[in-house]
Amino acid sequence: MDKITSAFNWFRGDRTDGVKRSDELEIEAITKIIERGAYLWKVRSYTRWFQRWFFVDVNGHQFGYHRSGLRRAMCVVKSRVLVDFSDIVDVRKGWRSDVFNQIAKEVEGKPRSSVDVDENTCFTVVVGGSNRNRTFDLVAKTPEECDTWVRGLKHLIHMSKTQEKSEQFDRWLMKMFRSADDNKDGGLSFDECLSLLKQMNVKLRKSYARKLFNQANSLTRSSDREQVLDENEFVAFYHLLMSRPEINTLFSRYADEDDELSSEGLSQFFYRELRCTKHADDCLELIREYEPSDLKHKDEPKMSVIGFTNLLLSEEFQLCESKHLAEVYQDMTQPLSHYFIASSHNTYLTGNQLSGESTVEGYINALTKGCRCVELDCWDGPKGEPMVYHGFTLTTKIMFHDILTDAILPYAFKVSDYPVILSLEVHCSAEQQARMAHHLTTILGELLYLQPVDDLTQLPSPEQLKRKIIIKAKKLKTQLCKPMRMSKAEDINDGQDDEESSQSEPDSDNEADEEPVQADGTISSTVVKKQVPVECHLSDLVNICQAVHFHGLHYSKMHGKCFHMSSFAENKAKKLISNDLDGFIDYNRRQLSRIYPGGKRADSSNFNPIQFWNAGCQIVALNYQGKESPCFYNEAKFKTNGNCGYILKPSYLRDQTSYSLNDRPAWSPKVLRLQLISGQHIPKPDNSTDGEIVDPYIKVKVIGMECDQREFKTNDIHDNGLNPVWNETFEFPVFYPDLAMLNLAVKDNSNTGVNELLGAYAVPFTSLREGYCHCPLLNEQRQPLSPATLFMHVSITE
């Protein structure tokens, strides 16, 4: 029985004290209601509504609906659309999605009596996707029914995501079982089990598979007396396949003569293999937590090899140090320029740069991943309201106001308390710039950082800026606003006197990649860009991130202020690195720099961020919707330090040094010894169930400074995705561990085509855990490929 089922049995009365609190009774009632299901409207636009029967399956950990709109009893199973609780990333009440924002525009100004949708009856279920989230935008009959669904779903999702690893694994097996049960009779024959195993990348001798099948079997199909396995028996059958000889060997070193591990034996394992001390009481707690059998209830609790395997699969034994993932452990009191900052380019886009969809969801997705600098390209919109989109292209448009109310305000500090930078690329008229300033101050209020810079000599720290939103834009040299006098469109271009025009920096900081798109979708070869004057109300919101024109490294050293920052297209930044790496590093010690993808990356591809981090560039902005290695490296870097979005730069990128980073280091390196032992449940390409069983190998890559870059690969293991064993060891020096990253990519050795990626993982060198550990594999979209893992041993010496 899993944790959710146990919890709901508890809610339904299976409690030792025999007492239920009112909130427990309430959640029990709510759960029963959404289990039974109800008709809800599924909305795609203001005019496209579809009534569907929605429900939850508590035991199956799923939320879903019937395509036909009929109730569960009247529908065939194949008509159902199901979503695992683990794939749901958010449940929101009200008009807080792109679809509902569009509806809000449609009903604006209409008489209340003619509007047939009440915001209090609306809610959105957000499901994590490959490179973007998708939403179910739903309307209930009453506000009370809406509240019931929102509360019930949030509770179930929370319970599901707090499951232990072993329970999640069994859930995955049950999900695979249900997908293979075509006739939905609750049983799989021996041949059906073999077919499912092949889909799961498992190859077995038929005689051995039959032996294990018979061990697990206790159910017979009544129609033809054929031997079948039910869902629970299939889980037991699969567990019989999961022999881990490499763990058995390790376990036997510390187990007693009864093949059981005592608290003293576990303590010895920690001391000898992991170089750490665990007291007997701590080991007893681990035995009670991870041992599934009655061994843990003995007078002297013991651990079996199954409990030991569960322990090695826990977060405490992940390749990336669990403390680095869970906590902010770095010094957060240094100036802002001393940190790498997680940053997004054209955050609103979910597709390509020319015709992609602009969404509020793009900002929510970035912020909930820990991004701390998001970009808004602002243009004049209808009815005096600024819009955000990629100028001179065919991308769709969203309202500036909606981004602030539905994304920035509720999500800016949901994952991290450290400051968020709104990077504004302003192409609006003065009137609409003033409207932007109005929205920023009225919606964000006290969250805005409004301290004047005065004679600031170094930037404030992330700690000082906690829960503050910083506006990055151009600023007038004169601080105080004059009464606005621009009321006509011609005043915007021609009505400025020379003195006021000269108070803003030239427009070269704006990204030079807004290229007009012709009717046939091609890019025009000419771009006409208007000089847009800075409006004083918006200017007054800008302080420590003043966008300025870059006049060169020498000029910046002599005249630059710490609060002046410039944006560089990737090619310009590469030239600075090539021509004067040490000078660019020195610039980045004092001032912030922002690097963005060049205008030719219309497909939303990304550059390699490593080279810019090596030069100390703080805001290296990537297209977060990308699927390539750059996004993989970016997410791996910033998930550490508690996923707070800020990583302290190494001392040689913060402090003045007597040596050049162009020279080979004179000091001794750290030496990484990596033993790649085995893999578990390696999937087929794209997590498919079709095709042949894979021949996996591991490609090992060290990325960072040029002198540290290495690449190796293991041999491939033929026809084995279940439990390939490599047992290969690699050893290599690392001179700049603070900038180095280990990347592991599992690939399929194919004789007929490209060696496709099966799963990957990246981790900063300084967050590597020493000793035995498991590494979870991710797909190209950085989503977990649970339960796929690699088992290895890591040691680092001076």
Secondary structure, DSSP 8 states (H G I E B T S, - for coil): --HHHHHHHHHTT--TT----HHHHHHHHHHHHHHH-EEEEEESSSS-EEEEEEEEETTTTEEEEETT---GGGS-GGGEEEEEGGGEEEEEESS-SHHHHHHHHHHTTS-GGG----GGGEEEEEE--SSS-EEEEEE-SSHHHHHHHHHHHHHHHHHHHT--HHHHHHHHHHHHHHHH-TT-SS-EEHHHHHHHHHHTT----HHHHHHHHHHH--EE-TTT--EEE-HHHHHHHHHHH---HHHHHHHHTT--TTS-B-HHHHHHHHHHHHS----HHHHHHHHHHH--SGGGGSSS--B-HHHHHHHHTSGGGBSB-HHHHHS--S---S-GGGEEEEEESSTTBSS-TTT--B-SHHHHHHHHTT--EEEEEEE--GGG--EES-TTS----EEHHHHIIIIIHHHTTTS--S-EEEEEEE---HHHHHHHHHHIIIIIGGGB-----TT--S---TTTTTT-EEEEE---SS-S-------SHHHHHH---HHHHTTS--GGGS-TT---B-TTS-B-S----------HHHHTTEEEEEE-----HHHHHHH--TTEEEEEEHHHHHHHHHHHHHHHHHHHHHS-EEEE--TT-TT-----THHHHHTT-SEEEE-TT--SHHHHHHHHHHTSGGG-SEEE--HHHHS--SS-TTS---S--EEEEEEEEEEES---GGG-S-S----EEEEEEEESSGGG-EEEE----TT-SSS-EEEEEEEEEES-TTT-EEEEEEEE--SSS---EEEEEEEEGGGB--EEEEEEEE-TTS-EEEEEEEEEEEEEE-
